[in-house]
Amino acid sequence: MYSCTKTCTLTGLNGYPVDVEVDLSNGMPKIILVGLADTAVKESTERVKSAIKNSGFDFPKKRITINLAPANLRKDGTQLDLAIAVSLLSCDESLEMDYSPYVYMGELALDGKINKIQGALPMVISMREKGYRKFIVPHENRKECAIVSDVEIYPVKTLEEVVSFIRGEIQIERCVGSLKREKVSYDMDFSDIKGQENLKRALEISASAKSNILILGSPGSGKTMAAKRFPTILPELDFEEAIEVTKIYSISGLLDDNSLITKPPFRSPHHTASAVSLIGGGRIPKPGEISLAHKGVLFLDELPEFSKSVLEVLRQPMESKDIIISRANANVKYPADFQLVVALNPCPCGYHNSKTHECTCSPYEIQRYLSKISHPLLDRIDIHLEVPEVNYKDISSERSGESSEAIRNRVKYVREIQKDRFRDESFKYNSEIPENKLKRYCPLDKNSENILELAFKKYGMSARTYNKILKIARTIADMDGCENIKEDHVLESIQYRTMDKKFWGN
């Protein structure tokens, strides 16, 4: 007897169809599983056997061969359990089942219940692109799967329910997702920040152009407080961005309510994080913090406390906006289009150049502390800002600053200007302008050119720094409603790229 059902396996964010073929033959009862399966899949035979018996069905007492095709594709994950069980049951002639129209995804418990799986959304999306339209999925995955249009999602709770459904004995209501977008709300607000107008201005520029930003200042100056409120001034994700982010969180098992993620993610790993936790990896590569921050913010607080080797792994994905993880078992690519926000003290004690506290660090201690941050990494951070301590007048004032909503509306407006400007290009934002198109989109008048030339020679700037100054100036001009870049815009952008010279030198 032979039967075959359809399921899916993931490599990175891409799903691939898997045929679960079952053949029953006479001989000593035995289960043989072939087809390049990992440990979780090999263990599925025991789960399936118990689930079938505890659901009231007879388990075949024959020699059972299970083949997962194609044989050259590595299969991992517990989502294959349900397809294997249905394939085995369809060999029972007493159970007349039309199992062929469906794609089966689900992990079986020993009592026959169907448990939630990781990566259900990217699997459904990938299988839909290959022409499949009917999916039987765990009940707990119904909301994330229903996000996908033009497919039929049938959520189930038990193996018995699945068999009854495909035999036509019961009806399961299709799950239809609701794509109504609720108003974005946050527990924190920019109005909580007292003073620090320069910091707020720099963060607004960063949000408008999707630029990276470094904040340097003494303890208590509001660096971390402002960084945690940075996502509140970012526009919510559009539908395509939300799908991308939700797929990443789905395969990571981090979808708490199984619904579409519409807020830009905010990730803040501790400084003891390893390189693998940051960029992703493992025997079967999983997304790291840079991918979980895709289309959102990666915040690294106390930057010099991170291991230097860990920080250096950020350089390549900051340029390419993705990360390719190569392992013996797999070679996967994850998106990593994040905004980097970093905060640090100017020295180990935190009070170098402070006007209110005396620094107790020696020049050697300061140099060793800051040497963990390499020049190539600094060069990739668009905006460098030093923030002073908050004065008493600002901290005691009862006057509230601008709300996050007001700033977010301005950021949305500036981003729309950029999207309209680049409507015929492959990029959307000023920070993404390629070098060969800078002259076209960031033209300077003669005076601005002279100012930039003087700064370039004085501070020994790199070509990357020159390009980033032009992009920042373009963004400031957009915020001021100017079609052309003016001298003031260039001067302000130069300040954001030269603050670090007195700390790191030329």
C-alpha positions in Angstrom: 0.0 0.0 0.0 1.2 3.5 -0.9 0.2 7.0 0.0 1.6 10.5 -0.3 0.8 13.8 1.4 2.3 17.3 1.1 4.0 19.4 3.7 6.8 22.0 3.9 10.3 22.5 5.3 12.2 25.8 5.8 15.6 26.9 4.8 16.1 30.4 6.2 12.9 32.2 5.3 12.2 30.1 2.2 9.9 27.1 2.3 10.2 24.1 0.1 7.5 21.4 -0.7 8.1 18.0 0.8 6.3 14.8 -0.3 5.7 12.4 2.6 5.5 9.0 0.9 4.5 6.0 3.0 4.7 2.4 1.8 3.4 -0.6 3.8 4.7 -4.1 3.0 4.6 -7.5 4.6 7.3 -8.3 7.1 8.5 -7.7 10.6 6.8 -4.5 12.0 9.3 -1.8 11.7 9.5 1.9 10.7 12.2 3.1 8.4 12.5 6.8 7.8 14.6 8.1 4.9 15.1 11.4 3.2 17.8 13.4 4.9 15.8 14.1 8.1 17.2 15.8 11.2 16.8 14.6 14.8 13.4 16.2 15.4 12.0 14.6 12.3 13.4 11.2 13.1 11.8 11.4 16.5 8.4 12.1 14.9 7.8 8.4 14.3 7.4 7.8 18.0 5.1 10.8 18.4 3.0 9.8 15.4 2.7 6.2 16.6 1.4 7.2 20.0 -0.9 10.0 18.6 -2.5 7.6 16.1 -3.2 5.0 18.9 -4.4 7.5 21.4 -6.8 9.1 18.8 -8.6 5.8 18.4 -7.1 4.5 15.2 -5.2 1.3 14.4 -1.5 1.7 13.8 -0.4 -0.6 10.9 1.5 -3.7 12.1 3.6 -4.0 9.0 6.9 -2.9 7.6 6.6 0.8 7.1 8.9 2.9 4.9 8.6 6.6 5.1 10.4 8.7 2.4 10.7 12.5 2.6 11.2 13.7 -0.9 13.2 15.3 -2.4 15.9 13.2 -0.8 18.6 15.8 -1.3 16.8 18.5 0.7 17.5 18.5 4.4 14.3 18.5 6.5 14.0 19.9 10.0 11.2 20.9 12.3 8.3 19.1 13.9 5.7 20.4 11.4 6.1 17.1 9.4 4.3 15.1 12.1 0.8 15.7 10.8 1.7 14.9 7.2 3.3 11.6 8.3 0.3 10.6 10.4 -2.2 11.4 7.6 -0.1 9.4 5.1 0.0 6.4 7.4 -3.8 6.6 8.1 -4.6 7.0 4.4 -3.1 3.5 3.9 -6.0 2.1 6.0 -8.6 0.9 3.5 -11.4 1.3 6.1 -10.7 5.1 6.2 -11.8 6.6 2.9 -10.0 9.9 2.8 -9.3 12.4 0.0 -6.1 13.8 1.5 -4.5 15.1 -1.7 -5.8 18.8 -1.9 -4.2 19.9 1.3 -0.8 20.9 2.7 -0.4 19.5 6.3 1.6 21.3 8.9 1.5 20.5 12.6 3.3 18.9 15.5 1.6 16.0 17.2 1.4 15.5 21.0 1.3 11.9 22.3 -2.5 12.2 23.0 -3.3 13.3 19.4 -3.4 17.0 20.0 -1.8 19.3 17.4 0.7 21.8 18.8 1.8 25.1 17.6 4.8 25.2 15.2 7.4 27.7 14.4 7.6 29.3 10.9 4.0 28.6 9.8 3.7 32.0 8.1 6.8 31.8 5.8 5.8 28.2 5.0 2.3 29.2 3.9 3.7 32.1 1.9 6.3 30.0 0.1 3.8 27.2 -0.7 1.3 29.7 -2.0 3.9 31.0 -4.4 4.3 27.5 -5.7 0.6 27.2 -6.4 -0.8 25.5 -3.2 -4.0 27.0 -1.8 -5.4 24.7 0.9 -3.6 24.4 4.3 -4.4 22.4 7.5 -2.5 24.1 10.3 -2.5 24.1 14.1 -5.2 26.1 15.7 -2.7 28.3 17.5 -1.1 29.3 14.2 -4.4 30.4 12.6 -4.0 34.1 13.0 -0.5 34.4 11.5 -1.4 32.1 8.6 -4.6 34.0 7.9 -2.6 37.1 7.0 -1.8 35.5 3.7 -4.4 36.2 1.0 -5.8 33.9 -1.7 -5.4 30.7 0.5 -7.7 28.6 2.5 -6.6 28.1 6.1 -8.2 25.3 8.1 -7.2 25.4 11.8 -7.4 22.1 13.7 -6.8 21.0 17.3 -6.5 17.2 17.1 -5.6 14.4 14.7 -9.1 13.0 15.1 -10.5 16.3 13.9 -8.2 16.3 10.8 -9.4 12.8 9.8 -13.0 13.6 10.3 -12.6 16.8 8.2 -10.9 15.2 5.2 -13.4 12.3 5.3 -16.2 14.9 5.1 -17.8 14.0 8.4 -17.4 17.5 9.9 -16.9 21.0 8.6 -14.1 23.3 9.8 -14.7 27.0 9.3 -11.9 28.7 7.3 -9.9 31.2 9.2 -10.0 34.7 7.6 -7.5 37.2 8.9 -8.4 40.8 9.8 -5.9 43.3 8.4 -7.4 46.3 10.2 -4.5 48.4 11.5 -5.0 49.7 14.9 -3.6 53.1 15.9 0.0 52.8 17.0 0.4 53.4 20.8 3.4 53.3 23.1 4.0 53.3 26.8 6.8 55.9 26.5 6.8 59.2 24.8 9.4 61.8 23.6 7.8 64.4 25.8 9.3 62.6 28.8 12.8 63.8 27.7 13.7 67.0 29.5 16.0 69.4 27.6 18.5 67.8 25.2 17.1 69.6 22.1 20.1 68.7 20.0 19.6 65.0 20.8 16.0 65.2 19.8 16.9 67.0 16.6 19.6 64.3 15.7 17.2 61.5 16.4 14.5 63.1 14.2 17.1 63.4 11.4 18.1 59.7 11.9 14.5 58.6 11.8 13.7 60.6 8.7 16.5 59.1 6.6 16.9 55.7 8.3 20.4 56.6 9.4 22.5 55.1 12.1 23.4 57.2 15.1 26.0 57.2 18.0 25.2 59.1 21.2 28.1 59.9 23.6 27.7 61.4 27.0 28.1 61.2 30.7 25.9 58.9 32.9 22.5 60.3 33.4 22.5 62.6 30.4 19.5 60.8 28.9 21.2 58.6 26.2 19.4 55.4 27.0 16.1 57.1 27.8 16.1 58.8 24.4 17.1 55.6 22.5 14.3 53.6 24.1 11.9 56.2 22.9 13.3 56.3 19.4 10.9 53.7 18.0 8.0 56.0 19.0 8.9 58.5 16.3 9.2 55.9 13.6 6.3 55.4 11.2 4.5 52.0 11.5 5.5 49.4 9.0 3.7 49.1 5.6 2.1 45.8 4.7 5.1 44.3 2.9 7.5 45.3 5.7 5.2 43.9 8.3 5.0 40.6 6.4 8.8 40.4 6.3 9.2 41.1 10.0 6.4 38.8 11.0 8.0 35.9 9.0 11.3 36.4 10.9 9.5 36.4 14.3 7.4 33.4 13.2 10.4 31.1 12.5 12.1 32.4 15.7 9.0 31.4 17.8 8.5 35.0 19.1 5.0 35.7 17.8 3.2 36.0 21.1 -0.3 36.8 19.7 0.3 35.2 16.3 -0.7 38.4 14.5 0.9 40.8 12.1 3.7 42.9 13.5 3.1 46.6 12.5 5.4 48.4 14.9 9.1 48.7 14.0 10.9 46.2 16.2 13.3 47.3 18.9 16.0 45.0 20.0 18.5 45.8 22.8 20.9 42.9 23.5 23.0 42.9 26.6 26.7 43.7 26.1 27.6 40.0 27.0 25.9 38.9 23.8 28.0 36.6 21.5 28.6 37.1 17.8 26.2 34.2 17.0 23.4 35.7 19.1 23.9 39.0 17.3 24.1 37.8 13.7 22.4 34.5 13.9 23.6 30.9 13.6 23.6 27.5 15.2 23.7 24.0 13.8 20.5 24.9 11.9 21.0 28.7 11.4 18.4 30.8 13.1 18.0 34.6 13.0 20.1 36.7 15.3 19.4 40.2 16.8 20.2 42.0 13.6 17.5 40.1 11.8 15.0 40.4 14.6 15.6 44.2 14.3 14.8 44.1 10.6 12.9 47.3 9.6 13.4 48.5 13.1 16.1 49.5 15.7 19.1 47.7 17.1 20.2 49.5 20.2 23.6 48.7 21.7 23.9 50.4 25.1 27.4 50.8 26.7 29.0 50.1 23.3 32.6 49.7 24.6 31.5 47.0 27.0 30.8 44.7 24.0 33.5 42.4 22.8 35.5 44.0 19.9 35.1 40.8 17.9 31.4 40.9 18.4 31.1 44.5 17.2 33.1 43.9 14.1 30.6 41.4 12.8 28.2 44.3 12.3 30.2 45.9 9.6 29.2 43.7 6.6 25.4 43.6 7.3 25.3 47.3 7.9 26.4 47.7 4.3 24.6 44.8 2.6 21.3 44.9 4.7 21.4 41.1 5.0 23.4 38.4 6.5 24.5 35.0 4.9 25.2 32.3 7.5 27.2 29.4 6.2 27.2 26.1 8.1 28.0 22.5 7.2 24.2 21.7 7.3 22.9 24.8 5.6 23.6 28.1 3.9 20.9 30.6 4.7 20.3 34.3 4.1 18.4 36.5 6.5 17.4 40.2 6.0 19.1 42.7 8.3 17.9 46.1 7.3 18.1 47.8 10.7 18.9 51.2 12.1 21.8 51.0 14.5 21.6 53.2 17.6 24.5 53.1 20.0 25.2 54.8 23.3 28.4 55.1 25.3 30.3 57.0 27.9 33.4 58.9 27.0 35.6 57.0 29.4 35.4 54.2 32.0 34.2 56.5 34.8 32.0 58.3 32.4 33.0 61.9 33.2 35.7 62.8 30.6 35.2 66.4 29.5 32.3 66.8 32.0 31.6 70.2 33.3 30.2 69.0 36.6 32.3 66.0 37.6 36.0 65.3 37.6 37.3 62.4 35.5 39.4 59.9 37.4 40.6 58.0 34.3 44.1 58.1 32.9 44.7 58.8 29.2 45.7 55.2 28.8 42.5 53.9 30.4 40.4 56.2 28.1 42.3 55.1 25.0 42.0 51.4 25.9 38.3 51.8 26.7 37.5 53.5 23.3 39.8 51.3 21.3 37.2 48.5 21.2 35.3 50.7 18.7 37.2 50.5 15.4 37.3 53.3 12.8 35.6 51.2 10.1 32.7 50.7 12.4 32.5 54.4 13.4 32.7 55.3 9.7 29.5 53.3 9.1 27.5 55.2 11.7 26.0 58.3 10.0 25.5 60.6 12.9 27.8 61.1 15.9 26.5 63.3 18.7 27.8 64.3 22.1 25.2 65.2 24.7 25.9 67.3 27.8 24.5 66.7 31.3 20.9 67.9 31.8 20.9 71.2 33.7 18.6 71.9 36.7 16.4 74.4 34.8 15.5 71.7 32.2 15.0 68.8 34.7 12.9 70.9 37.1 10.7 72.5 34.3 7.1 71.4 34.2 6.9 72.2 30.5 6.5 69.1 28.4 8.4 68.7 25.2 7.0 67.7 21.8 5.1 64.5 21.8 6.3 61.4 19.8 3.2 61.7 17.6 4.0 65.2 16.5 7.6 64.2 15.6 6.4 61.0 14.0 4.1 62.9 11.7 7.0 65.1 10.6 9.1 62.0 10.0 6.3 60.5 7.9 6.2 63.6 5.8 9.9 63.7 5.2 9.9 60.0 4.3 7.1 60.6 1.8 9.2 63.3 0.2 12.0 60.8 -0.2 9.8 58.0 -1.6 8.4 60.4 -4.2 11.9 61.6 -5.2 13.1 58.0 -5.5 9.9 56.5 -7.0 11.8 55.3 -10.1 14.7 54.0 -8.1 15.3 50.7 -6.3 15.9 52.6 -3.0 13.5 54.7 -0.8 15.5 56.8 1.6 18.4 59.3 1.6 20.7 57.0 3.6 20.4 54.4 0.8 21.4 56.7 -2.1 24.3 54.8 -3.9 27.5 56.7 -4.5 27.0 57.0 -8.3 23.8 59.0 -7.8 24.9 61.3 -5.0 25.7 64.2 -7.4 22.3 63.9 -8.9 20.3 63.9 -5.7 22.6 65.9 -3.4 24.0 68.7 -5.5 25.9 71.5 -3.7 26.4 75.1 -4.6 29.9 76.6 -4.8 29.9 77.9 -1.2 28.7 74.6 0.2 31.4 72.8 -1.8 34.1 75.0 -0.4 32.9 74.4 3.2 32.8 70.7 2.7 36.3 70.7 1.0 37.8 72.6 4.0 36.2 70.1 6.5 37.3 67.1 4.4 41.0 68.2 4.5 41.0 69.4 8.1 39.5 66.3 9.6 41.0 63.8 7.2 37.6 62.4 6.2 37.2 59.1 4.3 35.2 58.8 1.1 32.4 57.1 3.1 32.2 60.1 5.5 32.0 62.5 2.6 29.1 60.5 1.2 27.3 60.4 4.5 27.6 64.1 5.0 25.9 64.7 1.6 23.1 62.3 2.6 22.6 63.9 6.0 22.5 67.4 4.4 19.9 66.2 1.9 17.7 65.0 4.8 18.1 68.3 6.8 17.1 70.2 3.6 14.0 67.9 3.3 13.1 68.6 6.9 13.4 72.3 6.3 11.3 72.1 3.2 14.1 73.1 0.9 14.5 71.7 -2.6 18.2 72.6 -2.7 20.9 71.9 -0.1 22.1 75.1 1.6 25.2 76.1 3.5 23.5 75.7 6.9 22.5 72.2 6.0 26.1 71.2 5.1 27.5 72.9 8.2 25.1 71.0 10.5 25.8 67.7 8.8 29.6 68.2 9.1 29.1 68.7 12.9 27.4 65.3 13.1 30.5 63.7 11.5 33.3 65.5 13.3 32.3 65.3 17.0 34.2 62.1 17.4 37.6 63.4 16.3 38.5 64.7 19.7 37.8 61.3 21.2 39.2 59.0 18.6 41.6 61.3 16.8 42.2 61.6 13.0 
